[in-house]
Amino acid sequence: MAFWRRGGVGWWSRSLLLRNCITTTFLPLQNSGLKLFCASSGDDPQQRVGFVGLGNMGAHMASNLLKAGHHLTVHDKNEGVMRAFAEKGADMAPTPHELADACDVVITMLPSSPHVVDVYMGPKGLLSASDSVRPSLLIDASTVDPQTCRRLAKRVAECKLSSSSKQQAPLLLDAPVSGGVVGAQAATLTFMVGGSEEALKGAQHLLKAMGTRVVHCGGAGNGAAAKVCNNLALAISMAGVSEALALGQRLGIDAHTLSNIFNSSSARCWSSDTYNPVPGVMSGVPASRNYQGGFSCHLMVKDVGLAMAAADESGSSVPLGLQVFDMYTAVCKAGQSSDDFSVIFQHYYKGKPEQEASIDLKPQRSITENL
């Protein structure tokens, strides 16, 4: 096992380490001010935290762990992103397997269920060691289907720990987040957590470094279930608000007036009072900037698709979910997959922008609390 750490030119090696490193794509780093480091020395008593997945969300979450003073090792397929973290003081692991060998706790933030399965159970995955694994706690913050989480929890429970402790096997939490990129950057994420209370107790200090709210949803897979149900409801409510506002425009009611009515009556919801989809009605939301930023239609299709798969497996009836899945899929096929999901008002319902009022509506809640 070997991984790269920021420092002077050169490296420590044993013959096995050197042989392993020659086959990786990381050899050019020898002359870049980074050096090979072995975590097995045990000189640092501080808990070693691993982070896999440095995308739009993961990069901010990992940065906040560094800011909180955690000893961090990172892995991502993007070497440039790992280099940037090395410059901040993190260590770099060539594979998830080698990261696991170096860390006591591992956090993953990945795009989809297949990515999660590969990172955990693939040939070079976190659990690929034939005899035992080092991390006593694994936290998956990815948005995946509950069934994948539960299968993974079963596999983790079959592993043995390499360290000598009373704990027989590693513990796994599924901990998807709400708050989006803005929340990840500001460390204000909400974590929806599935898994044992024992595991959650051990994870609290890490989750609090990346977020402000931690909700224990029950056993394995329940965090993922909460996330896909939340986003299913969000997609349906955005479609409903958009449909009603577009109808109101055609009936001669401007969206400012109708939104004010919604927000003081029984139609009030986050999609109307905080994330209004009509351009010109509310400042600071994606609709006010040509639907850029925010939560993309592509991601909404993914999350609603996870809910549909969970519904199919559990034998649940989800007619509105199926309808909104088709609607957002059509928006994506029309070339607007990267636009914020509130674009459904303009694209699907053909709603019109409004002239900005002298006093526009202000978001009533945090814009990131539901994403």
C-alpha positions as CSV (number, residue, x, y, z in Angstrom):
1,M,0.0,0.0,0.0
2,A,1.3,3.4,-0.9
3,F,-0.1,6.9,-1.3
4,W,1.3,10.3,-2.1
5,R,1.7,13.1,0.4
6,R,2.9,16.7,0.0
7,G,6.5,17.3,1.1
8,G,10.0,17.3,-0.3
9,V,11.2,15.5,-3.5
10,G,11.9,11.8,-3.1
11,W,10.2,9.0,-1.2
12,W,10.6,6.2,1.3
13,S,10.1,2.8,-0.1
14,R,10.2,-0.9,0.4
15,S,10.5,-3.2,-2.6
16,L,6.8,-4.0,-2.6
17,L,5.8,-0.4,-2.4
18,L,8.1,0.6,-5.2
19,R,6.8,-2.2,-7.4
20,N,3.2,-1.2,-6.8
21,C,3.9,2.4,-7.5
22,I,5.6,1.8,-10.8
23,T,2.4,0.4,-12.3
24,T,0.3,3.5,-11.3
25,T,-0.3,6.7,-13.2
26,F,1.1,8.7,-10.2
27,L,4.9,8.4,-10.9
28,P,5.1,11.9,-12.5
29,L,4.3,13.3,-9.1
30,Q,7.8,12.3,-7.9
31,N,9.1,15.6,-9.2
32,S,6.2,17.8,-8.3
33,G,6.9,18.3,-4.6
34,L,4.9,15.3,-3.5
35,K,6.4,12.2,-1.9
36,L,5.4,8.7,-1.1
37,F,4.2,8.2,2.4
38,C,3.3,5.0,4.4
39,A,0.4,5.4,6.8
40,S,1.2,2.2,8.6
41,S,3.9,4.0,10.7
42,G,1.2,5.0,13.3
43,D,3.2,8.0,14.3
44,D,0.2,10.3,14.3
45,P,-2.4,9.4,16.9
46,Q,-5.0,11.6,15.2
47,Q,-7.9,9.8,13.5
48,R,-7.2,9.4,9.8
49,V,-10.2,10.2,7.6
50,G,-10.5,9.1,4.0
51,F,-12.7,10.8,1.4
52,V,-13.6,9.3,-2.0
53,G,-15.3,11.5,-4.6
54,L,-14.2,15.1,-5.0
55,G,-16.9,16.3,-7.4
56,N,-19.0,19.4,-7.0
57,M,-20.3,18.3,-3.6
58,G,-17.5,16.2,-2.3
59,A,-14.7,18.7,-2.9
60,H,-16.4,21.3,-0.6
61,M,-17.2,18.6,2.0
62,A,-13.6,17.4,2.0
63,S,-12.4,21.0,2.2
64,N,-14.5,21.6,5.3
65,L,-13.0,18.5,7.0
66,L,-9.6,19.9,6.4
67,K,-10.6,23.3,7.8
68,A,-11.8,21.5,10.9
69,G,-8.4,20.0,11.4
70,H,-8.9,16.4,10.3
71,H,-6.0,14.4,8.9
72,L,-7.4,13.7,5.4
73,T,-6.5,11.2,2.6
74,V,-8.4,11.6,-0.7
75,H,-9.1,9.6,-3.8
76,D,-10.7,10.7,-7.1
77,K,-10.3,9.7,-10.7
78,N,-9.4,13.3,-11.4
79,E,-5.7,13.6,-10.6
80,G,-5.8,17.4,-10.9
81,V,-8.4,17.6,-8.1
82,M,-6.3,15.4,-5.9
83,R,-3.3,17.5,-6.5
84,A,-5.2,20.6,-5.4
85,F,-6.1,18.8,-2.1
86,A,-2.4,17.7,-1.7
87,E,-1.5,21.4,-1.9
88,K,-3.9,22.0,1.0
89,G,-2.2,19.3,3.1
90,A,-4.2,16.2,2.3
91,D,-2.7,12.9,1.4
92,M,-3.6,11.2,-1.9
93,A,-4.4,7.5,-2.5
94,P,-4.1,5.9,-6.0
95,T,-7.1,3.5,-5.3
96,P,-9.9,3.2,-2.8
97,H,-8.3,0.0,-1.5
98,E,-5.1,1.9,-0.6
99,L,-7.1,4.7,0.9
100,A,-8.9,2.2,3.1
101,D,-5.5,0.7,4.2
102,A,-4.5,4.2,5.4
103,C,-7.7,5.4,7.2
104,D,-9.8,4.8,10.3
105,V,-12.9,6.3,8.8
106,V,-13.9,6.6,5.1
107,I,-16.5,9.0,3.6
108,T,-17.7,8.5,0.0
109,M,-19.6,11.0,-2.1
110,L,-20.3,9.5,-5.5
111,P,-22.6,10.1,-8.5
112,S,-24.7,6.9,-8.6
113,S,-25.3,3.4,-7.3
114,P,-23.0,1.7,-9.8
115,H,-20.1,4.0,-8.7
116,V,-20.8,3.2,-5.0
117,V,-20.8,-0.5,-5.7
118,D,-17.5,-0.3,-7.6
119,V,-15.8,1.9,-5.0
120,Y,-16.8,-0.4,-2.2
121,M,-16.8,-3.8,-3.7
122,G,-14.8,-3.5,-6.9
123,P,-11.4,-5.2,-7.5
124,K,-9.6,-2.2,-6.0
125,G,-12.4,-1.2,-3.7
126,L,-12.6,-0.3,-0.1
127,L,-13.6,-3.8,0.9
128,S,-11.3,-5.6,-1.6
129,A,-8.9,-6.9,1.1
130,S,-9.2,-10.7,1.3
131,D,-8.7,-10.9,5.1
132,S,-9.6,-7.7,6.9
133,V,-10.1,-4.0,6.5
134,R,-8.8,-1.1,8.6
135,P,-11.7,1.4,8.7
136,S,-14.1,0.9,11.6
137,L,-16.6,3.3,10.1
138,L,-17.8,3.9,6.6
139,I,-20.1,6.7,5.6
140,D,-21.7,6.9,2.2
141,A,-23.1,10.4,1.5
142,S,-24.1,9.6,-2.1
143,T,-27.7,9.6,-3.2
144,V,-28.4,6.0,-4.2
145,D,-31.4,3.7,-3.9
146,P,-32.2,2.1,-0.5
147,Q,-31.8,-1.4,-1.8
148,T,-28.1,-0.8,-2.8
149,C,-27.5,0.7,0.7
150,R,-28.9,-2.4,2.4
151,R,-27.0,-4.8,0.2
152,L,-23.8,-2.9,0.9
153,A,-24.5,-2.8,4.7
154,K,-24.8,-6.6,4.6
155,R,-21.5,-6.9,2.8
156,V,-19.8,-4.5,5.2
157,A,-21.1,-6.5,8.2
158,E,-19.4,-9.6,6.8
159,C,-16.0,-8.0,6.9
160,K,-13.5,-8.2,9.8
161,L,-11.5,-5.4,11.2
162,S,-7.7,-5.5,11.1
163,S,-7.4,-3.5,14.3
164,S,-7.6,-5.1,17.7
165,S,-10.8,-3.8,19.2
166,K,-14.1,-5.0,20.7
167,Q,-15.8,-4.1,17.5
168,Q,-15.9,-7.2,15.3
169,A,-16.9,-5.6,12.0
170,P,-16.9,-2.2,10.4
171,L,-20.0,-0.1,10.7
172,L,-21.8,1.6,7.7
173,L,-24.0,4.6,7.5
174,D,-25.9,5.8,4.5
175,A,-26.0,9.6,4.9
176,P,-27.3,11.4,1.8
177,V,-27.5,15.2,2.1
178,S,-29.8,18.1,1.5
179,G,-28.4,21.6,0.8
180,G,-26.8,21.3,-2.7
181,V,-23.5,22.8,-3.6
182,V,-24.1,26.0,-1.7
183,G,-24.8,24.1,1.4
184,A,-21.7,21.9,0.9
185,Q,-19.5,25.0,0.5
186,A,-21.0,26.7,3.6
187,A,-20.9,23.5,5.7
188,T,-24.7,23.8,6.3
189,L,-25.8,20.5,4.8
190,T,-28.5,18.3,6.4
191,F,-27.6,14.6,6.7
192,M,-30.3,12.0,6.5
193,V,-28.7,9.0,8.2
194,G,-29.5,5.3,8.1
195,G,-27.7,2.9,10.2
196,S,-27.1,2.1,13.9
197,E,-27.0,4.6,16.7
198,E,-23.6,3.4,17.6
199,A,-22.2,4.2,14.1
200,L,-24.0,7.6,14.1
201,K,-22.4,8.5,17.5
202,G,-19.0,7.8,16.0
203,A,-19.7,9.9,12.9
204,Q,-21.3,13.0,14.6
205,H,-18.1,15.0,14.8
206,L,-17.4,14.5,11.1
207,L,-20.9,15.2,9.9
208,K,-21.0,18.4,12.0
209,A,-17.8,19.6,10.3
210,M,-19.7,19.4,7.0
211,G,-23.3,20.3,8.0
212,T,-25.6,21.8,10.6
213,R,-28.3,19.2,11.0
214,V,-28.2,15.4,11.3
215,V,-31.4,13.4,11.2
216,H,-31.3,9.7,12.2
217,C,-33.9,8.0,10.0
218,G,-33.6,4.5,11.3
219,G,-31.8,1.4,10.1
220,A,-29.6,0.7,7.0
221,G,-31.1,2.3,3.8
222,N,-33.5,4.6,5.6
223,G,-31.3,7.6,5.0
224,A,-31.4,6.9,1.3
225,A,-35.2,6.2,1.5
226,A,-35.7,9.6,3.1
227,K,-33.7,11.4,0.4
228,V,-35.4,9.8,-2.6
229,C,-38.9,10.4,-1.0
230,N,-38.0,14.0,-0.3
231,N,-36.9,14.7,-3.8
232,L,-39.9,12.8,-5.3
233,A,-42.1,15.2,-3.3
234,L,-40.0,18.1,-4.4
235,A,-40.3,17.3,-8.1
236,I,-44.0,16.8,-7.9
237,S,-44.5,20.1,-5.9
238,M,-42.4,22.1,-8.4
239,A,-44.4,20.7,-11.3
240,G,-47.7,21.5,-9.5
241,V,-46.7,25.0,-8.7
242,S,-45.4,25.6,-12.2
243,E,-48.6,24.2,-13.7
244,A,-50.8,26.5,-11.5
245,L,-48.7,29.6,-12.2
246,A,-48.6,29.0,-15.9
247,L,-52.4,28.5,-15.9
248,G,-52.8,31.7,-13.9
249,Q,-50.9,33.6,-16.5
250,R,-53.2,32.4,-19.2
251,L,-56.2,33.4,-17.1
252,G,-54.9,36.9,-16.7
253,I,-53.4,36.7,-13.1
254,D,-49.8,37.8,-12.9
255,A,-47.4,35.4,-11.1
256,H,-46.5,38.0,-8.4
257,T,-50.1,38.2,-7.3
258,L,-50.8,34.4,-7.5
259,S,-47.6,33.6,-5.7
260,N,-48.5,36.0,-2.9
261,I,-51.9,34.2,-2.7
262,F,-50.2,30.8,-2.6
263,N,-47.8,31.9,0.1
264,S,-50.6,33.1,2.4
265,S,-52.9,30.2,1.8
266,S,-53.2,26.4,1.6
267,A,-51.0,26.1,-1.6
268,R,-47.9,27.4,0.2
269,C,-44.8,25.3,-0.2
270,W,-41.1,25.6,-0.7
271,S,-41.4,25.7,-4.5
272,S,-43.6,28.8,-4.2
273,D,-42.3,30.7,-1.3
274,T,-38.6,30.0,-1.5
275,Y,-37.7,28.7,-5.0
276,N,-40.3,30.3,-7.2
277,P,-39.9,29.1,-10.8
278,V,-41.2,32.3,-12.6
279,P,-38.4,34.6,-13.9
280,G,-38.9,38.1,-12.4
281,V,-40.9,37.1,-9.3
282,M,-38.1,36.3,-6.8
283,S,-34.5,37.4,-6.6
284,G,-31.6,35.0,-5.8
285,V,-33.2,31.9,-7.3
286,P,-32.2,30.1,-10.5
287,A,-35.3,31.4,-12.3
288,S,-33.8,34.9,-11.8
289,R,-30.6,33.9,-13.6
290,N,-31.9,32.0,-16.6
291,Y,-32.2,28.8,-14.6
292,Q,-28.5,28.5,-14.2
293,G,-27.0,27.0,-11.0
294,G,-29.2,25.2,-8.5
295,F,-30.3,21.5,-8.9
296,S,-30.1,20.3,-12.5
297,C,-32.9,18.5,-14.3
298,H,-30.4,15.7,-15.0
299,L,-30.0,15.1,-11.2
300,M,-33.7,15.4,-10.7
301,V,-34.3,12.6,-13.3
302,K,-31.7,10.5,-11.5
303,D,-33.3,11.0,-8.1
304,V,-36.9,10.5,-9.2
305,G,-35.7,7.4,-11.1
306,L,-34.3,6.0,-7.8
307,A,-37.7,6.6,-6.2
308,M,-39.4,4.8,-9.1
309,A,-37.0,1.8,-8.7
310,A,-37.6,1.7,-5.0
311,A,-41.4,1.9,-5.6
312,D,-41.2,-1.0,-8.0
313,E,-39.2,-3.1,-5.6
314,S,-41.6,-2.4,-2.7
315,G,-44.8,-2.8,-4.8
316,S,-45.8,0.9,-4.2
317,S,-48.1,2.9,-6.5
318,V,-46.5,6.1,-7.6
319,P,-48.6,7.5,-10.6
320,L,-47.5,11.1,-9.9
321,G,-43.9,10.0,-9.7
322,L,-44.1,8.3,-13.0
323,Q,-45.7,11.3,-14.6
324,V,-43.1,13.8,-13.3
325,F,-40.3,11.4,-14.2
326,D,-41.5,11.5,-17.8
327,M,-41.9,15.3,-17.7
328,Y,-38.3,15.9,-16.5
329,T,-37.0,13.3,-18.9
330,A,-38.6,15.2,-21.8
331,V,-37.0,18.4,-20.5
332,C,-33.6,16.7,-20.5
333,K,-34.0,15.3,-24.0
334,A,-34.8,18.8,-25.2
335,G,-31.3,19.9,-24.3
336,Q,-31.9,21.5,-20.9
337,S,-30.5,18.7,-18.6
338,S,-28.1,21.1,-17.0
339,D,-30.7,23.8,-16.3
340,D,-32.2,24.0,-12.8
341,F,-35.2,21.8,-12.4
342,S,-37.5,24.8,-12.0
343,V,-37.1,25.4,-15.7
344,I,-40.0,23.0,-16.1
345,F,-42.2,26.1,-15.7
346,Q,-40.8,27.7,-18.8
347,H,-40.0,24.6,-21.0
348,Y,-42.8,22.2,-20.2
349,Y,-45.6,24.6,-19.3
350,K,-44.6,27.4,-21.6
351,G,-44.8,29.9,-18.8
352,K,-43.7,33.5,-19.4
353,P,-41.2,35.7,-17.5
354,E,-42.8,38.5,-15.4
355,Q,-41.8,42.1,-15.3
356,E,-39.9,42.7,-12.1
357,A,-42.2,44.3,-9.5
358,S,-41.0,47.3,-7.5
359,I,-40.8,45.0,-4.5
360,D,-40.1,41.4,-5.5
361,L,-40.9,38.3,-3.4
362,K,-38.1,37.3,-1.0
363,P,-37.4,33.6,-0.2
364,Q,-39.1,32.7,3.0
365,R,-36.7,29.8,3.9
366,S,-33.2,28.7,3.1
367,I,-32.9,28.1,-0.6
368,T,-30.7,25.1,0.0
369,E,-32.7,23.3,2.7
370,N,-34.6,21.0,0.4
371,L,-32.1,20.2,-2.4
